[in-house]
Amino acid sequence: MIIIKRSLAQAQLDEIKPGHFVQDEHGKSGIVENVEVFKKGKEVQYYYKLKNGDTILILK
């Protein structure tokens, strides 16, 4: 299991792929189905869509 949190390095967030089991700091967890990364200026948004329908969002 991978704990996803804002303090992870961008390289670590980039390594999370579909099939990984993840959990955020608030207890939301599941298997990653899809990863979307959007860059807006200096900000990077990571959307981890889980098979159970939840989404974990990390802003860097």
C-alpha positions as CSV (number, residue, x, y, z in Angstrom):
1,M,0.0,0.0,0.0
2,I,1.2,3.5,-0.9
3,I,0.2,6.4,1.4
4,I,-0.5,9.4,-0.9
5,K,0.1,12.8,0.7
6,R,1.0,16.3,-0.5
7,S,4.5,16.1,1.0
8,L,5.6,13.3,-1.4
9,A,8.1,14.3,-4.0
10,Q,6.8,14.8,-7.5
11,A,8.9,11.9,-8.7
12,Q,7.2,9.6,-6.2
13,L,3.7,10.8,-7.3
14,D,4.7,10.1,-10.9
15,E,5.6,6.5,-10.0
16,I,2.0,5.7,-8.9
17,K,0.3,3.7,-11.7
18,P,-2.9,1.9,-12.3
19,G,-3.1,-1.3,-10.2
20,H,-1.4,0.2,-7.2
21,F,-3.3,0.1,-3.9
22,V,-3.2,3.6,-2.3
23,Q,-4.6,5.5,0.7
24,D,-4.7,9.2,1.4
25,E,-4.2,10.9,4.7
26,H,-7.9,11.0,5.3
27,G,-8.5,7.3,5.0
28,K,-9.8,7.2,1.4
29,S,-8.3,4.1,-0.2
30,G,-8.5,1.7,-3.2
31,I,-6.9,0.4,-6.3
32,V,-5.8,3.0,-8.8
33,E,-7.8,2.7,-12.1
34,N,-6.5,5.8,-13.9
35,V,-4.1,8.7,-13.3
36,E,-4.4,12.1,-14.7
37,V,-1.8,14.9,-14.3
38,F,-2.5,18.5,-15.2
39,K,0.0,21.3,-15.2
40,K,-1.2,24.8,-14.6
41,G,1.6,27.3,-14.4
42,K,3.8,26.2,-11.5
43,E,1.0,24.0,-10.0
44,V,0.7,20.3,-10.8
45,Q,-2.6,18.5,-10.1
46,Y,-2.6,14.7,-9.7
47,Y,-6.0,12.9,-10.0
48,Y,-5.9,9.3,-8.9
49,K,-9.2,7.7,-9.9
50,L,-9.9,4.6,-7.9
51,K,-11.9,1.5,-9.0
52,N,-14.4,2.1,-6.2
53,G,-15.4,5.4,-7.8
54,D,-13.5,7.7,-5.4
55,T,-10.8,10.2,-6.6
56,I,-7.7,11.3,-4.7
57,L,-6.5,14.8,-5.6
58,I,-3.0,16.0,-4.8
59,L,-1.9,19.6,-5.6
60,K,1.8,20.3,-5.8
